[in-house]
């Protein structure tokens, strides 16, 4: 049964919402199995370790770029009308918001998508952080933090269209974009072999990247087939969708359906299924007030930063990067840089200062 038949039978908005739910379910399953996490990748890169976490992220990133560009080359996808490219963007928002998100990601020990995945397996720290993230994102969108966001975003703007399109600015074309993704996918394969990345690590990460590309493809196809409603062309992001789901819960019944309202519950369900099948469901809480303050502060920084930047670690770092949006690449660079600096200042220096062992003259020494 084709998309047109499904939209005729279920209605346009139910179809796009169920599309978001199905893509979210698969994304959540693959993200949980692969341990996909930009925070872990950034820390590994900054510390110069080789644990495979950066390789897992690179698999997802490269797959999303390669498949999205192939869909465009095949004529199945046209992203020129997508908000990330067609609307006016903010470079100041990308820099400041991306940096705030990177700091918050380290403090909360996970980006917004990772918090959702962890919450599904019973991590109460991630659940609380996710709620704070969603509340802050909504406050930054239409609430009391909105004027601050708009002011910062207005410092340095860029017109939509070719001014935000790296492919148009550089002239590499979509063939060049596909080759870029293929080169990094080959690099990920090489590193995975050297580092002994397990099957679900690389396979799950490929699934994560594929869901980003499929989201671009299906929302575009459904936007072309819709008659009664305007369906935006989009992929995966968790800043706006988290705020949307929060408002759906708090608002009276009858709110309009859309892709984002299926995405977030779908990711939660997919992660829960993965944790259930692999017996990884486990309730985990905070270990003290200081830890709680750290998580809450990180979630607030991510919520405001993600809304200011126009995307999160997935929304800008993978979805936006896959269509070569200038502001998304600036956001991704800011996230990486801020995460590396924050990890060094907050965690790494503390860890390096801790004594690794006690000498025989120190209290607590145990004779071997």
Backbone torsions as a table, in degrees:
resi	resn	phi	psi	omega
1	UNK	NA	126.8	-177.2
2	UNK	-81.9	173.2	-179.5
3	UNK	-61.4	-39.4	-178.4
4	UNK	-62.0	-41.2	178.8
5	UNK	-66.6	-41.0	178.8
6	UNK	-63.9	-41.0	-179.5
7	UNK	-68.6	-32.6	177.0
8	UNK	-70.4	-36.8	-176.8
9	UNK	-79.2	-45.0	-173.1
10	UNK	-98.0	-17.9	-173.7
11	UNK	96.5	153.0	-173.5
12	UNK	-65.5	-44.9	-175.1
13	UNK	-74.5	-35.2	175.0
14	UNK	-65.2	-37.4	-179.8
15	UNK	-64.4	-46.4	-178.1
16	UNK	-69.0	-33.8	178.4
17	UNK	-68.5	-43.4	177.6
18	UNK	-66.6	-32.8	174.4
19	UNK	-60.8	-45.9	177.0
20	UNK	-61.3	-38.8	179.9
21	UNK	-65.9	-43.1	-179.2
22	UNK	-68.1	-44.9	178.1
23	UNK	-63.3	-40.9	178.2
24	UNK	-63.1	-41.2	179.1
25	UNK	-60.2	-46.4	180.0
26	UNK	-68.2	-40.3	177.2
27	UNK	-60.4	-47.0	-179.6
28	UNK	-60.8	-41.8	179.0
29	UNK	-63.1	-49.6	-178.4
30	UNK	-67.1	-38.9	-179.7
31	UNK	-65.8	-38.4	179.3
32	UNK	-68.6	-43.4	-177.8
33	UNK	-69.7	-35.2	-177.0
34	UNK	-86.9	-12.7	-173.3
35	UNK	60.9	35.4	179.5
36	UNK	-59.3	125.1	-176.0
37	UNK	-162.9	119.1	178.4
38	UNK	-67.7	-35.8	179.0
39	UNK	-58.4	-48.6	179.9
40	UNK	-62.1	-39.0	179.7
41	UNK	-66.0	-42.6	-179.4
42	UNK	-65.7	-40.2	178.9
43	UNK	-65.5	-44.2	179.6
44	UNK	-61.3	-42.0	179.2
45	UNK	-64.9	-44.4	-177.3
46	UNK	-67.0	-35.3	-177.1
47	UNK	-88.9	-8.4	177.9
48	UNK	72.8	22.9	177.9
49	UNK	-88.6	169.3	-178.3
50	UNK	-132.9	76.5	-176.7
51	UNK	-107.4	-3.0	177.9
52	UNK	94.2	-6.4	-178.0
53	UNK	-70.7	-39.0	176.1
54	UNK	-65.8	-37.8	178.9
55	UNK	-64.1	-39.9	177.7
56	UNK	-61.4	-46.8	178.7
57	UNK	-62.1	-39.9	-178.1
58	UNK	-65.8	-36.5	175.2
59	UNK	-57.8	-47.7	-178.9
60	UNK	-64.1	-46.5	-178.9
61	UNK	-61.1	-51.0	-176.8
62	UNK	-65.8	-38.5	178.7
63	UNK	-63.9	-43.1	179.1
64	UNK	-61.8	-44.4	179.9
65	UNK	-64.3	-49.3	-175.7
66	UNK	-62.9	-50.4	-177.3
67	UNK	-65.9	-40.6	179.6
68	UNK	-62.0	-43.8	179.7
69	UNK	-68.3	-34.3	176.0
70	UNK	-65.1	-43.2	178.4
71	UNK	-59.6	-38.2	178.4
72	UNK	-68.3	-43.3	179.6
73	UNK	-63.6	-33.7	179.3
74	UNK	-75.9	-7.9	-178.9
75	UNK	82.0	11.5	-179.2
76	UNK	-87.9	-15.6	-172.8
77	UNK	-141.0	138.4	174.8
78	UNK	-136.3	113.3	-174.7
79	UNK	-102.2	10.3	-176.7
80	UNK	-63.2	-26.1	178.5
81	UNK	-92.8	0.3	177.8
82	UNK	-66.7	145.4	-177.2
83	UNK	-55.6	-37.6	-176.8
84	UNK	-62.5	-21.7	-178.9
85	UNK	-112.2	-38.3	-171.8
86	UNK	-83.0	-31.2	-175.6
87	UNK	-86.0	161.4	174.5
88	UNK	-63.5	136.6	-179.5
89	UNK	-114.9	173.2	-178.8
90	UNK	-127.6	115.0	176.2
91	UNK	-75.3	-34.7	175.7
92	UNK	-65.3	-38.5	176.3
93	UNK	-65.3	-37.6	179.2
94	UNK	-65.1	-42.5	-178.3
95	UNK	-71.0	-53.9	-176.3
96	UNK	-69.1	-47.3	-179.5
97	UNK	-64.4	-41.1	178.1
98	UNK	-63.4	-40.9	178.8
99	UNK	-65.1	-42.6	178.0
100	UNK	-62.4	-41.3	179.0
101	UNK	-63.8	-42.2	179.6
102	UNK	-62.6	-41.5	176.7
103	UNK	-63.6	-48.1	-178.8
104	UNK	-62.9	-34.9	179.4
105	UNK	-61.4	-39.0	178.0
106	UNK	-71.2	-44.3	-178.0
107	UNK	-64.2	-40.5	-178.5
108	UNK	-86.1	-1.1	179.1
109	UNK	57.7	42.3	176.6
110	UNK	160.1	147.3	175.8
111	UNK	-78.8	-179.9	-174.8
112	UNK	-61.8	-42.2	179.8
113	UNK	-68.1	-37.7	179.1
114	UNK	-66.2	-37.4	177.1
115	UNK	-62.2	-40.3	178.9
116	UNK	-65.1	-42.1	178.9
117	UNK	-63.6	-44.6	-179.2
118	UNK	-68.5	-36.7	178.9
119	UNK	-60.7	-34.3	-178.9
120	UNK	-67.2	-22.4	179.6
121	UNK	-97.0	4.2	173.7
122	UNK	108.6	11.7	179.9
123	UNK	-81.7	104.3	-177.1
124	UNK	-70.7	-26.5	174.8
125	UNK	-62.2	-45.7	179.8
126	UNK	-67.2	-36.3	179.9
127	UNK	-63.6	-48.0	178.7
128	UNK	-64.0	-44.0	179.4
129	UNK	-61.1	-39.7	178.8
130	UNK	-63.9	-38.9	177.8
131	UNK	-66.6	-43.3	177.3
132	UNK	-62.7	-40.9	177.6
133	UNK	-58.2	-47.5	-177.7
134	UNK	-65.9	-41.6	178.4
135	UNK	-63.1	-43.9	-179.7
136	UNK	-66.2	-40.4	178.4
137	UNK	-61.5	-41.4	178.1
138	UNK	-67.3	-39.4	177.1
139	UNK	-63.1	-35.3	178.7
140	UNK	-74.8	-26.6	-178.2
141	UNK	-79.0	-53.8	-175.7
142	UNK	-132.4	-1.5	-175.0
143	UNK	-97.7	-150.6	-172.6
144	UNK	-68.9	-20.1	178.5
145	UNK	-90.1	-4.7	-177.2
146	UNK	-60.6	-43.2	178.9
147	UNK	-60.8	-37.2	178.2
148	UNK	-65.3	-45.0	178.8
149	UNK	-60.2	-45.2	-177.9
150	UNK	-65.8	-36.3	178.9
151	UNK	-64.6	-48.8	-179.6
152	UNK	-64.1	-41.7	-179.4
153	UNK	-63.3	-27.7	-177.7
154	UNK	-82.3	-5.9	-179.0
155	UNK	-63.1	-40.2	-175.6
156	UNK	-149.7	103.1	-176.6
157	UNK	-110.1	164.3	178.4
158	UNK	-138.2	137.9	-178.5
159	UNK	-66.0	155.8	175.6
160	UNK	-76.7	174.0	-179.4
161	UNK	89.6	-138.1	-174.8
162	UNK	-65.6	-24.0	-179.7
163	UNK	-66.7	-21.8	179.0
164	UNK	-105.5	-0.8	-173.5
165	UNK	-101.4	106.6	-178.7
166	UNK	-63.5	-35.5	179.3
167	UNK	-62.4	-42.1	178.5
168	UNK	-71.3	-38.8	-177.8
169	UNK	-67.1	-36.8	-177.4
170	UNK	-92.4	-20.8	-178.8
171	UNK	76.2	16.5	-177.6
172	UNK	-76.3	-19.6	-179.1
173	UNK	72.6	170.2	-178.9
174	UNK	-72.4	-23.0	172.6
175	UNK	-64.4	-43.4	176.9
176	UNK	-63.6	-37.4	177.1
177	UNK	-63.4	-42.0	178.6
178	UNK	-66.3	-40.1	178.4
179	UNK	-64.3	-37.0	177.4
180	UNK	-59.8	-47.4	178.2
181	UNK	-63.6	-39.5	-178.8
182	UNK	-65.8	-39.4	179.2
183	UNK	-62.6	-44.9	-178.9
184	UNK	-72.5	-29.1	174.9
185	UNK	-68.2	-40.0	176.5
186	UNK	-63.7	-39.6	177.3
187	UNK	-63.4	-39.8	178.3
188	UNK	-63.8	-40.5	178.0
189	UNK	-62.4	-42.4	-179.0
190	UNK	-65.1	-46.0	179.7
191	UNK	-66.6	-36.5	180.0
192	UNK	-62.7	-38.9	178.9
193	UNK	-66.8	-41.9	-179.3
194	UNK	-69.8	-34.4	-175.8
195	UNK	-92.6	-5.5	179.8
196	UNK	67.3	39.4	179.2
197	UNK	-64.0	130.8	-176.1
198	UNK	-68.4	166.4	-175.9
199	UNK	-56.6	-51.7	-176.6
200	UNK	-68.2	-20.7	176.4
201	UNK	-64.6	-56.2	-177.4
202	UNK	-79.5	-38.0	-178.9
203	UNK	-67.4	-43.5	177.8
204	UNK	-63.5	-38.7	179.0
205	UNK	-66.2	-38.4	174.6
206	UNK	-61.2	-40.0	177.1
207	UNK	-62.9	-39.4	177.2
208	UNK	-60.1	-49.5	179.6
209	UNK	-63.8	-38.0	179.1
210	UNK	-63.5	-36.8	179.5
211	UNK	-64.8	-34.2	176.2
212	UNK	-63.2	-47.8	-179.5
213	UNK	-65.5	-40.8	179.6
214	UNK	-65.7	-35.7	176.8
215	UNK	-62.7	-44.4	175.4
216	UNK	-57.3	-46.3	-175.8
217	UNK	-64.2	-50.0	-174.5
218	UNK	-70.7	-39.2	178.7
219	UNK	-66.6	-33.0	175.8
220	UNK	-67.2	-47.3	-179.7
221	UNK	-61.3	-42.0	-179.4
222	UNK	-71.0	-31.0	176.8
223	UNK	-65.7	-32.4	179.1
224	UNK	-74.0	-31.2	-176.5
225	UNK	-87.5	-16.4	-175.6
226	UNK	-73.8	140.0	178.3
227	UNK	-113.4	-41.3	-171.8
228	UNK	-90.6	-20.6	-175.9
229	UNK	-132.8	159.1	175.4
230	UNK	-96.8	116.3	179.2
231	UNK	-104.4	116.1	-178.7
232	UNK	-70.3	146.7	174.6
233	UNK	-82.3	121.0	-175.1
234	UNK	-155.8	170.0	174.2
235	UNK	-125.7	-141.0	-173.9
236	UNK	-98.0	135.8	173.6
237	UNK	-154.7	160.4	-175.1
238	UNK	-129.9	1.0	176.8
239	UNK	-79.2	-63.7	177.4
240	UNK	-60.8	-47.0	179.5
241	UNK	-58.6	-38.2	178.3
242	UNK	-63.7	-41.4	176.7
243	UNK	-65.2	-38.5	179.1
244	UNK	-63.2	-43.5	180.0
245	UNK	-66.6	-38.5	176.7
246	UNK	-60.1	-46.2	-179.6
247	UNK	-68.5	-31.3	176.1
248	UNK	-62.5	-40.5	179.7
249	UNK	-69.9	-37.7	-174.9
250	UNK	-87.1	-18.8	-175.6
251	UNK	-90.8	162.9	176.4
252	UNK	-61.7	157.1	178.6
253	UNK	-60.6	158.1	177.0
254	UNK	100.2	12.7	178.0
255	UNK	-68.3	144.7	-178.8
256	UNK	-63.8	142.2	179.2
257	UNK	-80.7	155.0	175.6
258	UNK	-165.3	172.4	-175.6
259	UNK	-54.4	-45.1	-175.3
260	UNK	-62.2	-32.5	-177.6
261	UNK	-73.7	-17.1	172.9
262	UNK	-92.2	-28.6	-174.2
263	UNK	-63.4	-54.2	-173.2
264	UNK	-63.5	-49.8	175.8
265	UNK	-61.5	-33.7	179.0
266	UNK	-64.4	-43.0	178.3
267	UNK	-62.7	-43.4	179.4
268	UNK	-60.4	-45.7	-178.6
269	UNK	-66.4	-42.8	179.2
270	UNK	-62.5	-40.3	177.7
271	UNK	-67.3	-40.2	178.9
272	UNK	-62.6	-42.6	179.1
273	UNK	-61.7	-43.9	178.7
274	UNK	-61.3	-46.7	180.0
275	UNK	-64.0	-36.7	179.3
276	UNK	-67.2	-46.2	-177.6
277	UNK	-65.4	-35.2	-178.5
278	UNK	-98.3	11.2	176.1
279	UNK	55.9	49.5	-179.7
280	UNK	-114.0	11.6	176.7
281	UNK	-71.3	126.2	-176.6
282	UNK	-160.6	126.6	177.4
283	UNK	-75.8	127.8	178.9
284	UNK	-133.7	135.5	-179.8
285	UNK	-121.9	-168.5	179.3
286	UNK	-79.9	154.1	179.5
287	UNK	-107.0	13.1	178.3
288	UNK	159.8	165.1	-178.0
289	UNK	-64.3	-35.0	-179.6
290	UNK	-63.7	-41.2	178.2
291	UNK	-64.0	-40.3	179.9
292	UNK	-63.0	-42.8	178.8
293	UNK	-61.5	-39.1	179.6
294	UNK	-63.0	-47.2	-178.4
295	UNK	-63.7	-43.1	-178.3
296	UNK	-65.3	-43.4	178.1
297	UNK	-61.5	-43.0	178.6
298	UNK	-62.9	-41.7	179.8
299	UNK	-64.6	-39.0	178.5
300	UNK	-66.1	-41.8	177.6
301	UNK	-63.3	-40.1	178.6
302	UNK	-67.4	-40.8	-179.0
303	UNK	-62.5	-47.7	178.8
304	UNK	-71.4	-44.6	-178.2
305	UNK	-62.8	-41.4	179.5
306	UNK	-64.6	-40.3	178.5
307	UNK	-69.9	-38.0	178.0
308	UNK	-65.1	-42.4	-178.2
309	UNK	-77.0	-15.2	-178.1
310	UNK	80.2	21.2	179.0
311	UNK	169.0	157.8	-179.1
312	UNK	-103.0	-161.5	179.7
313	UNK	-62.2	-30.8	176.5
314	UNK	-92.7	-45.5	-176.7
315	UNK	-60.9	-45.8	177.3
316	UNK	-93.6	-43.7	-172.3
317	UNK	-70.4	-23.2	179.2
318	UNK	-124.8	-56.0	-177.5
319	UNK	-62.8	-51.8	179.5
320	UNK	-67.0	-38.2	179.1
321	UNK	-65.3	-31.7	-178.0
322	UNK	-66.0	-24.8	176.6
323	UNK	-106.6	12.7	173.3
324	UNK	57.3	48.6	174.5
325	UNK	-80.8	128.3	-176.4
326	UNK	-55.9	-50.1	-176.9
327	UNK	-64.6	-31.9	178.7
328	UNK	-67.7	-39.9	178.8
329	UNK	-68.9	-35.9	175.7
330	UNK	-65.5	-42.5	177.1
331	UNK	-60.5	-45.5	-179.5
332	UNK	-61.3	-42.6	178.3
333	UNK	-63.8	-40.8	179.6
334	UNK	-66.1	-38.3	178.1
335	UNK	-62.2	-48.3	-179.6
336	UNK	-60.7	-47.1	-177.0
337	UNK	-64.6	-47.2	-178.6
338	UNK	-66.2	-37.5	179.0
339	UNK	-64.3	-42.4	-179.8
340	UNK	-63.7	-44.2	-179.9
341	UNK	-66.3	-43.3	-178.9
342	UNK	-65.5	-40.9	177.9
343	UNK	-60.3	-40.6	-179.7
344	UNK	-67.0	-44.7	-175.7
345	UNK	-74.6	-36.4	-172.4
346	UNK	-94.8	-40.2	-172.4
347	UNK	-112.2	-49.6	-170.8
348	UNK	-66.1	-43.2	-179.4
349	UNK	-65.4	-35.7	178.0
350	UNK	-66.6	-42.9	180.0
351	UNK	-65.1	-39.9	-179.5
352	UNK	-69.6	-26.9	-179.1
353	UNK	-79.5	-18.8	-179.5
354	UNK	-72.5	136.3	176.5
355	UNK	-66.6	133.4	-179.2
356	UNK	-77.3	-26.4	179.5
357	UNK	-157.5	161.8	180.0
358	UNK	-100.7	141.2	176.0
359	UNK	-82.0	170.8	-176.2
360	UNK	-67.5	-14.7	-179.7
361	UNK	-92.2	-10.5	-176.4
362	UNK	-89.6	146.7	175.9
363	UNK	-61.1	140.9	179.3
364	UNK	93.8	-3.2	-179.9
365	UNK	-69.3	132.7	178.9
366	UNK	-114.1	125.2	-179.3
367	UNK	-65.2	133.2	179.3
368	UNK	-69.5	NA	NA
